[in-house]
Amino acid sequence: MSVISILIIAQFGIFTSMTISAPNAEVGMMLVAGFMLAAFVFIRNSYSSYKKGLAHLIVAAVAAFFISVVLGHYWASIPLEDLLSQAYFATDAAVAFVTSIALSLLMGNR
């Protein structure tokens, strides 16, 4: 439950402040992919149980995507067509996704 709480707090922080998203979807996808690779390295080096860290990352990623789509649509008025397509990676929702997972991994580091 703390994973979800941290995700929500981080995403509200992104959506309520000035955010600079990727210039296009391709760059956004590369940034998210790079972040995910770095997350695996972080889990390997920081978590006492790699399996527990991976489970944390999976739960956080699924929840973060869902929350970012909901907040992106209702709070930031991003069209669902963009949020449910490749264009997602060029929106503030992708920034919220990455930021909330990063915060969740740092706070949940065990």
CORDA-V788541 format. One record per backbone hydrogen bond with DSSP energy under -0.5 kcal/mol. CO is the residue of the C=O (numbers start at 1). NH is the residue of the N-H. Records with the same first field share a line. If there is no record, write none. Layout:
BEGIN
CO=NH + NH
END
This chain:
BEGIN
1=5
2=6
3=7
4=8
5=9
6=10
7=11
8=12
9=13
10=14
11=15
12=16
14=17
19=21
24=28
25=29
26=30
27=31
28=32
29=33
30=34
31=35
32=36
33=37
34=38
35=39
36=40
37=41
38=42
39=43
40=44
41=45
42=46
43=47
48=50
49=53
50=54
51=55
52=56
53=57
54=58
55=59
56=60
57=61
58=62
59=63
60=64
61=65
62=66
63=67
64=68
65=69
66=70
67=71
68=72
69=73
70=74
71=75 + 76
72=78
79=82 + 83
80=84
82=85
85=88
86=89
87=90
88=91 + 94
91=94 + 95
92=96
93=97
94=98
95=99
96=100
97=101
98=102
99=103
100=104
101=105
102=106
103=107
104=108
106=109
END
